């Protein structure tokens, strides 16, 4: 997860085909749809809007812990400073479960 001021450079370097964004605005450090529209690196990228609550780090931590069969994410070296990354990973996990439920 990069600071917002560096988002365009990171996205240009990574050249993603699809980016998940929080519908309407940013949530918990997530890139909001309004933010994404202003980034030139996303001109040709599919923007998939998700509900802002899907980027919630606390919900994501529980989902990710269940996915990996662990009690908490602390064993992976993740803490409060990583909330934005955890929230993004949780939103991605939920999205993938919708696309490929099996």
Residue, then its C-alpha position, 0 to 999 in steps of 0.5 A: x500500500x502506497x501513500x495517496x500522493x504516490x498512487x499514480x506512480x505506483x499504478x503506472x509501474x504496476x500497470x494493473x488491468x483492474x483496481x478495486x475502489x471504495x464506492x463514492x469515496x475513500x474508506x479506511x485508507x482505501x482508494x475511493x472512486x473519486x480519487x481513482x478518476x483523477x489518476x492518469x495511470x487508471x485511464x485504461x483500467x477497469x475500476x470495480x467499485x465496492x462498498x466502503x465497509x468492505x475495506x474495513x481492516x477489522x472485518x478484513x483481519x477476521x476474514x483473512x485469519x479464517x482464510x489462512x486458518x490462524x487465530x490472528x494476523x500478528x504471526x505474519x508481522x501485521x499490526x495497526x500500521x498495516x490496516x490499509x493493506x489488511x483492508x484492501x486484502x479483505x476487500x480483494x478476498x471478498x471480491x474473489x469469493x464472489x467471482x469464484x465461490x468454489 
